[in-house]
Amino acid sequence: MKKIILAATIVLGGVGAAAAVSAAQGGDTRFEKLDANDDGIVTPDEMDARRAKLFKDADANGDGGLSLEELRVHRAAKRAAWRAKNDPDANGDGIIDRAEFHAAADRRFDRLDKNGDGVLSDDEKRSRHGRRHRGHRGE
């Protein structure tokens, strides 16, 4: 049981730390979710509150502890929700047509273009590259 609690702490704690680091590198909605009072600073209390919410969401049976199965189910549900949100097949017919492909590309571009000027600056490109390809060294 101690191993499961430790694993949950690492997984759920890592989420908050990764969001804080990512935000420091260019800001994003994960930082904004952590910064509950919108003062531009994430305090330990704000991180603890986010971690507590994540823990509560994963604790399916409400017993105050996380089993390995609860962690797996929670992660699978989060992954499925992310995929559904980011699925380019807008009409669900199993085929990505040209319009769906271009619409998905436009959404990705808009997420990268933080200042909305229609151009990706070096900072915007680097910010995305750092998150997406952490282990990649080539350009």
Secondary structure, DSSP 8 states (H G I E B T S, - for coil): -HHHHHHHHHHHHHHHHHHHHHHHTT--HHHHHH-TT-SS---HHHHHHHHHHHHHHH-TT-SSS--HHHHHHHHHHHHHHHHHHH-S-TT-SS---HHHHHHHHHHHHHHH-TT-SSS--HHHHHHHHHHH-TT----
